[in-house]
Amino acid sequence: MSQFDFIKDIARFGLENDQEKLLSVLSELIEYSKKTKKTNFALQLQSILKDAIRQQKSNSLTKVGSPEYFNRIEDREIGDLILEKLTSDYSFQNLVTSEKIKHELELFIKEHKSADLLNRYNLPISNKILLHGPSGCGKTLASYVIAGELNKMMIVVNLGAVVSSKLGETSKNLAKIFRKAAAEECIIFIDEFDSLGKIRDYNQDHGEMKRVVNTILQLFDYLPQSSMVIAATNQNDMLDDALLRRFDVNIEFKLPDESQIEDLIKLTIRDGRFKFSDQVSYQAVIKELKGLSYYSIQKTLITAIKRSLFNSNVNGVSEDVVIDMAIWTELIKSEREAILKL
């Protein structure tokens, strides 16, 4: 069967309300997708199927106070705590960073790919990784690369919903997310982790931050090795020492050097028909870009390409677009000014 045959069967059984056949063909499509290397699609389908089956089981009448009753309530509540649930197509080809960082990420990923070997020797698998450094330097992208390389589902935590002014509520919300991740053997991604893991002697927190940090420490200690936590922060110095020690891997991201800037530019324009007007202007711009983040560099370049395209007579069919270096230089200047105002 082809993928189109599966889709037709799914449509037919769904319209006929034949649930048994619908679930059967969905399971077949998941296996077919795995065999045809459409792993991310298979993972997404698998997650949808698991959620549907779990909800179906809880739709029947349940006794108030029973485990099934509380599971049903938690399933409804946890949706608000998750910003996004996704799979990733990213790999190391999409990441521009130092060789040292790439090597550390590769070793972290290798542990999970070699889980059977490590288990055979009763060796622990690293599953808690902290990514820290200036904003826009690739921390979030690195988390997508980890998820993509391991073909794992990633839960992006909604901090706005998790953090609560109610006493003890933040800890309860975190526990729900960790239980969800453990059940599905997926990745938890927490950005701006410093908002949760602050040093525990801040007087203004009135003890609540201490409770949150203590909860995270416990959740870390009992996290199954088949699940994973990726935490990202711009303020590593704000994190509690005991929490820092719980991370198996701690990676610092830095602003790009000239070589990495050039690699990022090549990666950004590799699929387009774009070129620079002259090498002298190009080298001058490279020096202008030093001190900016990967995000700022890519943003100014893409905007420069679009504005150069608008100003040219290119019809969008075959001609190459010449990137106006004056436009790019002006955008870089504006980006620096904007950063200084922050």
NULOMI-712729 format. One record per atom (N, C-alpha, C): x, y, z. Coordinates in steps of 0.001 Angstrom, whole numbers, padded with zeros to 6 digits, always signed. Atoms other than C-alpha are relative to their C-alpha. Layout:
<pts>
XYZ...
</pts>
This chain:
<pts>
+000828-001212+000000+000000+000000+000000+000856+001252+000000-000683-001289-000025+001032+003574-000639-000601+000850+001122+000513-000896-001035+000566+006458+001805-001406+000495-000364+001318-000469+000445-002401+007644-000294-001081-001046+000281+000959+001072-000305-004087+004238+000146-000377+000008+001480+000269-000077-001438-003720+004550+003911-000932+001171+000307+000822-001195-000242-005199+008075+003840-001451-000238-000431+001355+000293+000475-008187+006880+001779-000733-000924+000983+000609+000919-000961-008800+004016+004232-000369+000719+001304+000260-000767-001228-008534+006395+007208-001253+000854-000170+001181-000832+000271-011078+008744+005597-001270-000856-000015+001177+000857+000120-013460+005868+004800-000450-000542+001358+000354+000590-001286-013301+004184+008212-000439+001073+001003+000405-001095-000878-013540+007549+009967-001426+000427-000270+001362-000397+000378-016684+008514+008016-001017-001093+000322+000892+001116-000329-018133+005065+008598-000076-000250+001506-000049+000142-001465-017343+005422+012317+000382-001414+000425-000500+001344-000322-015593+002032+012246+001328+000168+000741-001175-000333-000796-013188+002657+015087+001064-001095-000008-000961+001106-000037-011601-000776+015149+000884+000004-001235-000787-000029+001242-010553-000603+011483+000823+001277-000113-000726-001278+000038-009563+003060+011840+001294-000094+000802-001198+000147-000833-007161+002271+014694+000997-000956-000634-000865+000978+000645-005803-000709+012771+000799+000624-001152-000679-000591+001151-005027+001274+009620+000946+001119+000434-000920-001021-000532-003501+004108+011673+001291-000647+000496-001189+000726-000472-001154+001603+013322+000853-000475-001170-000730+000431+001202-000236+000242+009880+000719+001173-000650-000623-001185+000592+000448+003763+008610+001221+000444+000798-001151-000349-000848+002743+004436+011578+001189-000898-000324-001078+000935+000334+004768+001293+010806+000536+000258-001403-000404-000302+001384+004809+002138+007083+000876+001257-000031-000754-001256-000033+006058+005670+007852+001391-000213+000584-001313+000299-000584+008862+004299+010026+000900-000701-001022-000783+000753+000986+009955+001897+007285+000452+000876-001163-000333-000893+001128+009930+004672+004663+000748+001243+000471-000858-001052-000551+012082+006909+006914-000735+001311+000280+000768-001198-000375+009254+009371+007672-000241-000062+001509+000043+000265-001435+010088+009088+011344-000768+001061+000767+000684-001066-000725+008844+012482+012491-001508-000102-000167+001430+000168+000260+005464+011919+010856-000542-001175+000815+000405+001183-000774+005290+008483+012498-000123+000334+001487+000037-000379-001414+006087+009974+015927-001219+000860+000322+001155-000856-000220+003402+012619+015569-001295-000803-000013+001184+000864+000057+000806+010034+014528-000115-000861+001254-000022+000868-001181+001854+007785+017388-000472+000757+001236+000395-000825-001138+001429+010612+019890-001493+000303-000040+001442-000255+000156-002030+011498+018504-000801-001235+000381+000699+001257-000267-003056+007846+018699-000011-000319+001499-000081+000264-001444-001830+007459+022306-000950+000904+000775+000871-000949-000694-003640+010611+023415-001469-000361-000202+001393+000344+000302-006857+009515+021679-000448-001230+000789+000338+001229-000731-006776+006040+023261-000142+000287+001489+000068-000335-001428-006072+007497+026714-001279+000774+000321+001221-000776-000216-008923+010001+026390-001240-000883-000127+001133+000903+000204-011242+007272+025112-000239-000847+001250+000121+000814-001206-010518+005156+028173-000590+000785+001156+000471-000817-001119-011297+008072+030462-001375+000607-000255+001301-000575+000323-014548+009014+028687-001153-000721+000699+001054+000736-000709-016513+006316+030476-000129+000549+001417+000214-000481-001365-017957+007019+033917+001066-000571+000919-001017+000454-000949-015321+006858+036615-000404+000429+001399+000309-000288-001392-015565+006818+040356+000790+001217+000457-000673-001189-000521-014787+010176+041960+001060-000418+001019-001096+000332-000906-011418+009944+043678+000849-001169-000454-000782+001135+000510-010219+006948+041651+001182+000515-000812-001131-000428+000831-006852+007048+039769-000442+000455-001389+000481-000370+001339-008764+007171+036461-000639+001385+000017+000646-001306-000142-010740+010173+037698+001042+001109-000006-001036-001029-000073-007583+012132+038550+000809+000073-001299-000695-000012+001289-005884+011073+035289-000769+000808-001034+000825-000737+000955-008795+012499+033335+000139+001509+000240-000150-001422-000336-008540+015838+035168+001367+000506-000432-001362-000411+000336-004762+015951+034674+000198+000124-001500-000110-000083+001453-005058+015253+030938-000576+001311-000527+000620-001252+000432-007350+018254+030600+000872+001197+000366-000774-001132-000506-005101+020525+032659+001363+000137-000670-001391-000043+000464-001730+019589+031173+000140+000678-001359-000062-000656+001302-002613+020945+027731+000389+001457+000102-000333-001411-000192-002342+024502+029084+001454+000202+000404-001380-000126-000485+001111+023785+030512+001027-000220-001104-000895+000302+001116+002558+022791+027140-000187+001034-001100+000055-001010+001055+003394+025529+024654-000111-000653-001365+000005+000715+001271+004046+023084+021840+000506-001419+000212-000444+001397-000019+004449+019367+021286+000407-000328-001426-000471+000048+001383+006599+018717+018248+001053-001068-000226-001154+000781+000432+009019+016591+016304+000868+000932-000828-000950-000879+000675+012074+018008+014576+000686-000705-001162-000765+000493+001146+013713+017550+011182+001439+000510+000011-001331-000609-000043+016840+019410+012279+001073-001042+000315-001165+000847-000259+020256+017764+012279+001208+000917+000196-001201-000810-000195+023832+018912+012837+000312+000889-001205-000197-000825+001188+023817+020289+009282-000646+001373+000148+000707-001262-000195+021465+023028+010505+000607+000869+001093-000557-000700-001155+023647+024077+013439+001394+000534-000289-001315-000625+000116+026523+026543+013188+000448+000371+001411-000540-000286-001326+028604+026602+016360+001457-000474+000034-001396+000433-000101+032081+025746+017645+000097-001521-000079-000230+001444+000066+033558+022294+017113-000107-000645+001378+000068+000517-001367+033778+021880+020880-001449-000278+000395+001421+000176-000344+030022+022376+021325-000602-001149-000800+000511+001093+000838+029224+020077+018393+000442-001355+000559-000539+001266-000528+031457+017393+019895-000745-000410+001276+000707+000314-001244+029750+017645+023308-001436-000457-000277+001359+000392+000362+026297+017452+021721-000014-001389-000638-000096+001313+000654+027364+014478+019585+000170-001113+001026-000218+001010-001041+028586+012599+022672-001273-000223+000816+001258+000102-000742+025334+013358+024518-001011-000844-000783+000921+000742+000869+023296+012040+021577+000432-001459-000129-000524+001356+000159+025561+009015+021212-000371-000887+001189+000381+000791-001173+024761+007931+024777-001401-000586-000166+001382+000464+000167+021062+007685+023907-000118-001003-001147+000012+000959+001105+021732+005912+020625+000667-001311+000396-000711+001202-000469+023946+003462+022531-000552-000474+001340+000613+000320-001298+021502+002924+025417+000130-001482+000347-000076+001447-000268+021508-000879+025049+001389-000398+000477-001384+000303-000391+025295-001005+025293+000278+000480+001415-000249-000551-001331+025409+001241+028369-000786-000766+001068+000803+000775-000957+022593-000688+030062+000608-001360+000289-000625+001308-000167+024480-003918+029510+001080+000040+001081-001053-000161-000998+027243-002554+031739-000478+000805+001213+000601-000741-001119+024833-000847+034188+000556+001413+000137-000510-001368+000004+026128+002573+033191-001153+000978-000222+001097-000961+000148+023845+005627+033571+000074+000737-001345+000078-000747+001257+022685+007533+030475-000280+001464+000333+000202-001434-000246+023033+011318+030578-001322+000443-000623+001296-000428+000543+019552+012799+030209-000440+001378+000487+000299-001369-000434+019766+016279+031720+001110+000911-000512-001002-000847+000635+021509+018971+029692-000379+001467+000145+000210-001441-000160+021887+022690+030391+000752+000735-001110-000581-000823+001055+022503+025103+027506-000084+001451+000460+000039-001379-000494+023519+028598+028555+000919+000897-000826-000771-000972+000778+024910+031746+026982-000893+001124-000472+000783-001168+000443+023798+035013+025340-001194-000389-000862+001191+000223+000815+020418+035256+023660+000360-000037-001482-000197+000065+001446+020321+034257+019990+001234-000746-000456-001250+000696+000343+023387+032004+020076-000177-001493-000253+000195+001373+000465+021773+028681+019159-000474-001002+001023+000415+000946-001044+020493+027175+022414-001288-000731-000397+001264+000620+000410+016951+026586+021157+000203-000876-001230-000286+000793+001196+018228+025403+017777+000692-001304+000369-000691+001220-000450+020527+022935+019563-000989-001011+000564+001013+000922-000540+017491+021475+021364-000763-000673-001138+000659+000583+001169+015793+020965+017979+000895-001038-000671-000949+000954+000598+018934+019243+016703+000023-001293+000811+000019+001190-000857+018966+016876+019699-001262-000823-000269+001276+000697+000254+015278+016041+019142-000001-000648-001380-000032+000534+001356+015843+015569+015418+000942-001179-000151-000985+001076+000103+018940+013414+015752-000461-001266+000722+000466+001156-000773+017224+011168+018318-001411-000443-000398+001379+000318+000417+013809+011138+016570-000931-000109+001201+000829-000005-001208+012156+012016+019877-000994+001159-000036+000975-001060-000176+009019+014022+020562+000515+000975+001050-000449-001005-000963+009711+017304+022370-001190+000809+000511+001018-000823-000646+007415+019051+024847+000642+001329+000378-000503-001332-000341+008032+022811+025034-000875+000545+001124+000742-000414-001189+007024+024028+028488-000482+001441-000132+000592-001336+000002+004689+027028+028707+000207+000613+001378-000339-000539-001322+006322+028940+031576-001086+000922+000534+001061-000901-000431+003522+031499+031639-001120-000721+000714+001058+000792-000635+001088+028744+032586+000525-000803+001182-000577+000837-001065+003448+026688+034762+000201+000800+001281-000293-000820-001177+004531+029509+037083-001297+000618+000507+001255-000459-000591+001676+030339+039451+000274+000766+001289-000117-000767-001247+001197+032837+042264-000567-000777+001189+000571+000812-001069-000703+030187+044215+001071-000868+000650-001007+000743-000750+001349+028504+046904+000020-001472-000418-000182+001411+000347+002715+025149+045709-000498-000387-001373+000597+000349+001286+000954+025314+042327+001058-000212-001079-001071+000137+000989+004157+025772+040282+000632-001384+000076-000589+001334-000192+005634+022587+041751-000918-001092-000528+000969+000989+000488+002438+020657+040992-000030-000030-001523+000012-000086+001467+002448+021892+037395+001226-000668-000611-001232+000630+000491+006063+020817+036903-000094-001519+000120+000129+001452-000205+005308+017367+038325-000889-000620-001077+000894+000501+001055+002457+016939+035799+000751-000153-001324-000744+000037+001266+004764+017756+032877+001012-001141+000002-001006+001066-000079+007463+015371+034077-000654-001379-000091+000709+001269+000117+004915+012568+034459-000395-000261-001446+000374+000119+001416+003716+013221+030915+001208-000436-000827-001217+000327+000751+007288+013106+029572+000463-001420+000279-000418+001364-000374+008058+009894+031489-000886-001028-000692+000934+000942+000623+004929+008208+030091+000243-000132-001494-000187+000008+001453+005766+009159+026502+001460-000099-000426-001442+000119+000277+009584+008871+026777+000469+001099-000958-000351-001106+000898+010030+012305+025253+000925+000996+000688-000900-001044-000483+012099+015460+025748-000827+001140+000588+000577-001224-000559+011113+018324+028053+000969+001131-000317-000845-001162+000263+012441+021673+026824-000525+001182+000808+000362-001140-000843+012414+024537+029350+000917+001167-000342-000766-001216+000291+013558+027918+028055-000121+000948+001188-000029-000950-001116+014419+030758+030459-000086-000750+001337+000026+000890-001160+015130+028098+033071+000317+000732+001301-000355-000762-001202+016498+030727+035488-001242+000497+000740+001225-000445-000675+012881+031780+036197-000535-001069+000959+000420+001100-000882+012402+028375+037893+001091-000414+000979-001085+000591-000787+015818+027430+039214+000901+000987+000697-000814-001027-000642+016975+030570+041003+000629-000500+001297-000684+000306-001254+019371+030434+043934-001000+000102+001154+001046+000132-001010+017402+029464+047047+000133+000930+001206-000076-000912-001144+018439+032347+049315-000506+001400-000355+000616-001287+000343+016440+035119+047600-001109+000294+001022+000967-000320-001051+014518+036784+050461-001381+000342-000540+001281-000448+000546+011828+038183+048189-000900-001152-000438+000817+001117+000467+010633+034700+047232-000830-000634+001125+000786+000472-001140+009262+033990+050752-000104-001529+000056-000033+001461-000111+010231+030325+050517-000580-000738-001179+000627+000704+001124+008222+029545+047355+001045-000477-000998-001042+000409+000944+011315+029513+045127+000781-001194+000530-000692+001157-000586+012988+027120+047561-000793-001274-000265+000850+001172+000238+010027+024757+047204+000067-000436-001464-000058+000321+001434+010156+024971+043403+001317-000685-000336-001316+000586+000272+013895+024251+043279+000085-001402+000602-000010+001330-000622+013488+021339+045717-000815-000998-000817+000828+000860+000849+010725+019945+043502+000752-000405-001254-000753+000298+001225+012896+020202+040388+001108-001010+000299-001057+000944-000373+015736+018417+042187-000559-001416+000116+000624+001324-000135+013396+015535+043056-000430-000554-001353+000450+000442+001323+011922+015396+039560+001189-000432-000855-001219+000375+000721+015438+015307+038083+000494-001367+000454-000545+001247-000550+016472+012471+040414-000796-001224-000439+000854+001144+000345+013515+010273+039415-000437-000008-001462+000323-000016+001430+013400+011089+035703+000532-001269-000660-000492+001216+000682+013566+007833+033680+001052+000350-001055-001081-000288+000946+016649+007578+031480-000476+000014-001450+000559-000045+001352+014431+007106+028432-000600+001371-000321+000471-001373+000185+013174+010685+028957+001184+000949+000172-001114-000941+000017+015222+013866+028846-000489+001410+000329+000275-001417-000245+015333+017466+030077+001092+000832-000668-000915-001001+000556+016910+020258+028044-000424+001339+000575+000283-001316-000579+017086+023556+029938+000905+001032-000654-000771-001078+000627+018206+026844+028387-000153+001269+000834+000046-001246-000763+019096+030107+030107+001060+000976-000507-000989-001047+000287+020830+033417+029453+000738+000398+001271-000542-000439-001286+021640+033762+033167+000391-001205+000847-000487+001198-000695+023575+030720+034289+000371+000291+001446-000442-000362-001349+024871+032591+037361-001155+000142+000981+001174-000122-000871+021304+032885+038702-000483-001359+000516+000511+001329-000342+020839+029111+038996+000573-000521+001311-000410+000593-001268+021008+027263+042287+001111-001022-000224-001174+000876+000158+024283+025362+042797-000374-001481-000020+000407+001413-000057+022587+022075+043719-000668-000403-001311+000668+000268+001270+020506+022315+040542+001021-000107-001135-001056+000053+001013+023572+023038+038417+000717-001341+000024-000712+001273-000126+025225+019890+039771-000815-001173-000522+000850+001101+000460+022239+017753+038725+000073-000207-001519-000092+000141+001452+022821+018423+035035+001190-000880-000360-001072+000897+000438+024849+015683+033369+000957+000715-000949-000805-000731+000988+026053+018037+030630-000338+001480+000112+000152-001451-000128+026600+021794+030875+000779+000659-001136-000655-000533+001195+027335+023605+027592-000209+001507-000096+000064-001456+000148+028161+027282+027194+000064+000389-001476+000030-000524+001359+027210+028962+023918+000542+001433+000007-000601-001337+000076+029123+032064+022829-000350+000680-001319+000205-000737+001244+028855+034778+020204+000936-000556-001073-000825+000605+001064+030203+033645+016799+001255+000806-000315-001202-000674+000503+033729+034398+015620-000140+000166-001521+000104-000292+001439+034502+035404+012019-000247-001252-000827+000164+001257+000739+034744+031813+010811-001436-000503+000108+001376+000458-000206+031375+030916+012329-001010+000931-000667+000870-000956+000710+029820+034098+010901-000082-000374-001475-000020+000389+001423+030901+033021+007407-000753-001302-000225+000741+001270+000119+029565+029502+007993-001506+000238+000054+001425-000302-000120+026207+030952+009050-000535+000656-001269+000418-000668+001243+026033+033174+005961-000146-001027-001122+000068+001046+001042+026795+030207+003681-001213-000901+000196+001156+000852-000296+024140+028115+005447-001302+000718-000353+001221-000780+000228+021560+030919+005146-000333+000133-001479+000260-000243+001431+021993+031431+001401+000237-001230-000875-000394+001177+000780+022827+027865+000372-001096-000472-000952+001097+000477+000847+019367+027117-001067-000561+001091-000903+000517-001107+000812+018888+030499-002746+000953+000394-001101-000845-000497+001092+020185+032245-005840+000450+001415+000359-000438-001294-000505+021954+035015-003987+001519+000100-000069-001443-000224+000040+025398+036538-004361+000304+001407+000488-000428-001299-000502+027382+039447-003003+000664+000794-001121-000473-000855+001090+028349+042425-005163+001513-000033-000166-001462+000081+000101+032062+042329-004315+000577-000521+001303-000631+000665-001134+034431+040534-001984+000496+000991+001048-000525-001006-000936+035866+043714-000435-001104+000440+000962+001138-000408-000838+032456+044879+000800-000426-001143+000911+000394+001176-000777+031674+041343+001949+000898-000166+001224-000932+000151-001120+034805+041123+004118-000170+001115+001022+000220-001124-000919+034085+044563+005579-001238-000256+000857+001228+000299-000729+030573+043449+006551+000242-001096+001034-000333+001076-000946+031969+040285+008185+000560+000598+001289-000592-000648-001183+033998+042501+010521-001056+000803+000762+001083-000756-000640+030917+044663+011188-000908-000903+000825+000910+000941-000654+028996+041557+012262+000548-000565+001312-000599+000531-001233+031423+040619+015050-000654+000646+001210+000654-000494-001205+029765+040939+018437-001504-000169-000017+001429+000269+000096+026275+040147+017146-000255-001499+000156+000368+001407-000167+024443+036898+017855-000309-000638-001349+000380+000725+001212+023683+034206+015290-001367+000477-000492+001356-000415+000356+020048+035281+015383+000009+001366-000691-000044-001351+000573+020816+038969+014710+000643+000002-001382-000697+000073+001290+023214+038106+011873-000932-000549-001073+000888+000625+000985+020740+035829+010127-001200+000900-000311+001148-000884+000206+017865+038268+010641+000355+001157-000936-000380-001139+000851+019750+041213+009088+000296-000449-001429-000311+000504+001342+020972+039065+006164-001276-000303-000783+001245+000350+000698+017511+037720+005304-000779+001263-000384+000680-001262+000316+016025+041236+005507+000707+000722-001140-000770-000630+001087+018835+042550+003282-000283-000676-001340+000314+000740+001236+018116+039816+000719-001373+000419-000528+001359-000359+000430+014399+040664+000643-000048+001417-000561+000026-001392+000470+014995+044407+000280+000793+000164-001290-000765-000034+001258+017634+043843-002391-000842-000542-001144+000887+000586+001001+015121+041671-004248-001071+000995-000443+001031-000984+000316+012440+044374-004038+000557+001139-000859-000598-001131+000716+014886+046988-005368+000560-000374-001368-000583+000450+001276+016060+044867-008306-001085-000200-001040+000930+000277+001094+014469+044073-011639-000153-001496-000253+000061+001444+000159+014674+040334-011059-001463-000443-000084+001386+000451+000154+011517+038551-012233-000323-001247+000830+000252+001123-000892+011917+035707-009755+000023-001355-000662+000016+001273+000711+012398+032984-012389+001384-000615-000072-001302+000617+000234+016064+032513-013186+001181+000830+000485-001164-000829-000321+018232+035486-012283+000429-000129+001452-000526-000054-001359+020489+035585-009260-000262+001390+000579+000208-001274-000684+019832+038303-006674+001323+000473+000577-001219-000592-000548+022754+040600-005881-000377+000708+001293+000308-000582-001308+022662+041455-002174+000664+001361+000114-000484-001380-000131+023005+045209-001673+000712+000144+001343-000787-000051-001233+025812+045550+000857-000286+001257+000814+000335-001243-000711+024803+049132+001706-001250-000213+000860+001224+000306-000759+021347+047888+002774+000341-000862+001210-000362+000897-001096+022870+045117+004857+000761+000748+001092-000787-000778-000967+025352+047507+006515-000908+000886+000851+000934-000863-000727+022512+049861+007464-000848-000813+000986+000776+000880-000882+020494+046984+008913+000825-000440+001211-000892+000395-001103+023488+045873+010994+000122+001141+001005-000096-001183-000865+023829+049419+012359-001268+000156+000844+001284-000119-000712+020123+049519+013270-000146-001093+001055+000081+001113-000949+020364+046104+014946+000848+000279+001240-000865-000335-001136+023274+047268+017134-000663+001057+000885+000654-001067-000755+021352+050395+018141-001180-000552+000810+001144+000601-000689+018274+048319+019022+000453-000806+001216-000519+000819-001092+020354+045964+021185+000459+000883+001161-000485-000914-001045+021928+048890+023072-001139+000598+000813+001148-000579-000703+018457+050183+023967-000670-000985+000940+000649+001030-000831+017441+046871+025567+000497+000074+001451
</pts>
